[in-house]
């Protein structure tokens, strides 16, 4: 990928993470900017497509070995997931002692702590039965994304004699909801694979880009999504939807949204295919890269902090201080923690690499297989 499209995808990732953050804050800060509160789910769809695209890039373009692929995915996930879980459990139980009422909206849905920890660490929190990770509601999407990493790793790196059996086991572990969203993730993979299969002029790329923006905006609107999902529900019925968990019930509109997100990435690539089409100042580039490095932390850390703030500084008792904490202190604290966790990624990498090499599951001289 050229520098411009890489930078643009970083910008999209950070924007999607901020959209999730902004969509949640109004519930804790008196409803200010409530107009954005409904777009967090759509941002996750963007993440899924982007994830498939990036994973295809590292596998097919960088030609990562099975060992490097596994170590990189484990490092990326656990280096943020473990701090997120520590923050979640600490702030939830301390917050419960201070103000139990702040957590009443989620307490009825929580499972026992041991099951919560196990499913969160193994990313089976959305496999067949939903297990909320205390106050960290966005954590649900990791139960999807990590199993997509596993599925793709098996598909690409496993031996042909075992591939079908292993894929079946992974699909069985996924359950219907995660499996239903697998095509959305694979849309990103297909987008990368076919980037250069078509010769598209700058003008056509621009038309497709504008069309994708219109499509993303249109199919992010509840007024458009609702009739589509109701139509699917009427035709598929209670029996089908009875197997689905809550996030997956919007799959009809999410499929269409994913098409436009995929088109957006595809057209953006062709718009920036010629070098230096758009001039990006070095300072702007540096800012975007820096901000995008905190995307995962913003996504996973913000909700436990917002719940905790609602416990110690409820909006009803001190609106000004509550809004200051929610809108400004939380992002600053997240970035500070993220800088620290990024520095620790090397230790995670070495830990997982040593375990996998010693286990003899991978050969260090293994090469990528087409």
N, C-alpha and C positions, 0 to 999 in steps of 0.2 A: 504494500500500500504506500502511496506517496504521502509526503508530509502533510499536505493540505487535508486530505480525507481523514488521515489519522487524527489530526487536530480537531476536525469537525465532529468526528465520532466521540472524542473526549468531551467536547462541548455538549453534545446530546446526552451523554451519560450523566454529566454533572447536572444538566437542566432537569433530567428525569428524576434524579435523586432529590433535587430541591423542590420539584413538583410534589413528590411524596411528602416531604417535610411540610411544605406549605398547606397541603391538603389536610394534614392532621392538626396543625397548630390551632385553628379556629375553635375546635372542640374544647380546648384547654384555656383559651385566652379570650373568652367573651364573645366569640363568633366573628371577630374582625377578619375580613377577607374570606368570609364563608363561601363566596362565589367560586373559590378554587378548591373547596373541600371535597369535590366529587371526582377529582382527576388522578388520585393516587393509584387506582387500579389500572388505568390506562398507561401510566408510567411503567408499571410492572410488565405489561405487554411489550412495551418498547425495550425494556431490559432483556426480556426473553429473546427477542429477535436479534438484538445486538450481541447477546451472549453466544448464540449459535454462529453468528458471523465471525466473531473474534476467535472462537474455538476452531472453526474451520480454517481460519488464517494461520493459527499457530501449528495446526496439524499438517495442512496441505502446503503452506508456503514456507514456514520455518522448518517443516519436516521433523517435528519433535519425536523422539523415541517414546516407546510405551512408558519407560521409567521416568523420563523427564516430564511427560504429559501428566502422569499420576502425581509426581512430586509437586509440580507446579500448581495443579488443581487443589491438592490437599493444603499446600502452603497458603494459597490465596484465600481459601475458605476459612480454614481454622485460625489463621492469624488475625482475623476480624471476628469470627464467630465466637471464639472462646472469650475474648474480652467483652463482647456483647452479652454473652450469657452471664459472666461475672457481674457486669453492671446491672443487668436485668434482675437477677436474684437479689443482689444487695439492695438496690433501690426499692424493689417490690416489698421485701420483708421489713425494711426500715420504715418505708412509707406506710405500711399497714399498721405499724405500732403508733405512728404519729396521727394518721387520719385514715382509718379503714374505709370511710365513705367514699374516698377518692377512687377506690378500686372496685366499687360495687358493680359497675357496669360490666366488668369482666369476670368477677369472682365466681359467678354461677356456672361459667363454662369451663373453669379450670379443672384439670385432672390432678392426681396425687403428684407430689414433687418428684418422686423417683422416676415415674413414667415420663414426666415432663423432661427431666434431665436426659434420660436415655434416648428418647425420640429426638430431642434437639441435637444431641451430639452425633447421632447416627443419621440425622436428616430424614427420619421416617415419620416426622410429625404431621405429614399430610398423606401418608400411605393408608388408604382405605378409611381410616378414622382420623379426624382432625384432633390434634393435641396442641392447644394454644400454649405458647411459651410465655406464660405469665403476662406481663404487661408489654411484651415485645411482639405486638401484632404483626409487623412486617416480616417477622422471621418465617412466616408460613411459606414464602416464595422459595426459600432455600431448600425446602422439602421437594420442590419441583426441580430446581436448577441443578442440584448436585446429582440427582438421579439421571438427569439428561447427560451430564458429564460421564457418568458411569456407562450409560447406554451407548454413547458415541465412542467411548474408549473401547468397549467390547466390540462394537461394530467394526472399528478400524484396526485394532491391534490383536484381537484374538485369532486363534487358528480356526480355519474353516470347519474343521471337524467338531469343534466345540461351540462355534459361534451361535448357532441356532438355539441350542440348549441354554446358553448363558443369556442371550437376549430374551428368551422366554422367562427366565427367572427374574431378570430385571423388570420386565413388563409386569410380572405378577407382583413384584414388590411395589411397583408404582401405584397400582390400583387405578380405577377408571378415571378419576379426576386428573391425575398427573399425566396419564397416558393420552387423555383427550387433548392436552395442551402440547404434546410432543410435536405435532406438525407446525405449531407456531414457532417453537424453538428451531426446528429444522428449516423453516423459511429463511432464517439467517444463514444457515449452512448452504442452502441452495443458492442464495443470493451471492455468496462469495464464490462458489464453484462456477457460476455462470456469468461472472462480472465481465469477462473478456470474450465471451462467446458471441457478443453482438457488437457491431460497429454502429455507434449512435452519435449523431452530430451534436454540437453544442446547443443548437436551437431546440432540437427534440429533447435533449436532456433537461433543458430549462422548462419546457412544457410539462414533462413528466414530474419534475421537481415541484412545480406549482400545483399540479394535480394531486401529488402525494400530500402536500401541506393541506390542501382543501379537504382531502379524504380523511386525514388524521383529525383535523378539527371537527369535521362533520360527525364522524363515528365515535368521537369522544363525548358527544352531547347526549345527555340522558333521554332527551325527547326523541332522538333517533334510535338509541339502543333499546329502549323499553319495548316498542312494538316489534322489533326484530326478535328479541328474546322471548317475548310473549307468544309470537308466532311459532317459534321452535318448541316452546313448552306445550302449546295446544296440540301440536302434531306428534311430539315424542311421548308426552304423557308423564304421569306420576311415576310409573314403573322405571322409566329411564332416569329421570331426575332424582329419584330416590337413592341412586348410587353415587350421586355427585355431592361433593363438599361445596360449601358456600362460595369460595372464590371462583369455582369452575362453572357456576350456573350462568355466567355471562358469556359462555364460549361462542355463541353465534355472532354477537357483535364483535367479540375479541378476534375472531377469525378474519373478519373483514378489516378491522383495524390493523391487524398484522400484515395484511396484503399491502396496505398503504405505507406502513412503516418500512416494509421490505423494499417497496418501490422508491421510498425516500432515500434509503441507503444506496440503492442501485443508481438512481439518477444523480445523487450527490457525488458518487465516485466518478461518473462520466463527466460531470461538470468540472471536476478538479483534475481530470486525467492529464490534461496538458499542464505542464509545470508553470508555475507563476501566473496562472490565470487570475488568481486573487492574491493581492499583496497583503500579507499578515505581518504586522509589526512584531519584532522579536519580544517586546515587552508583553504584548497581548498573548502571544504564543506561550510565554513563560507562565503567565497568570492562569491561562486555561489548563495547561498541563499540571500546574500545582493544585488547582481546585479539583480537577478530575481525579487526582490521586486520593482524595478524601471521599469519593462517591460512595463506596461500600460502607464506610464508617458512618456517614450521614444517614444512609438508609437504615442501618441496623442499630445505631445508638440512640436516635432521637426520641423514639416512643417511650422507652422506660424513663427517660429524663423528664419528658412532658408529664407523665403520670405522677412522678415524684414531686414536680413543681406544684401540680394541682393539689397535692397532699400538704405541702408545707406553706405554700402561698396561694391559696385559692383565689380565683378572680373575684369572687363575691366579697372577699374581705379586703383585698388590696389590688385593684385593677392595674394601676400603674406599674407596681413592682412585678406583678404576675406577667404582664405583657413584656416588660423588660427582660425577664428571665427566659420566657418562651421564645421570643423572637430574636434576641441578641446573645444572651449568655449561653444558651444551649448550643448554637452553632459554633461559638468560639471554643467552648469546652470540647466539643466533638473534634474539631480540627486539632486542638492541642493533644488529645488522646490519640488521634489518628497518626500524628507525626511520631509519637512514641511507638505505636504498634508497627508502623512501617519499618522502623529501625530494627524491630525484632523479627522481621520476616526471615532473615538469614538463618536464625536459630531454628525456626520451624522447618525450613528447607533442609538443613543438615540433619535434623531429627528424623524426618520422614525418609530422607534418602538413605540414611544409615539403616533404618529398620527394613526398608524394602530390599536393599542390596543384601543384607544379612539373611533375609528370609528366602533368598534365591528365587523369588517370584519373577524377577526380571533379570535379564542378562545385561550387564553394563555396556556390552558392545553391540547390543541389539540395534538394528537399523529399521528405519521406517519402511513399512510395506505398503505399496499402492493398493 
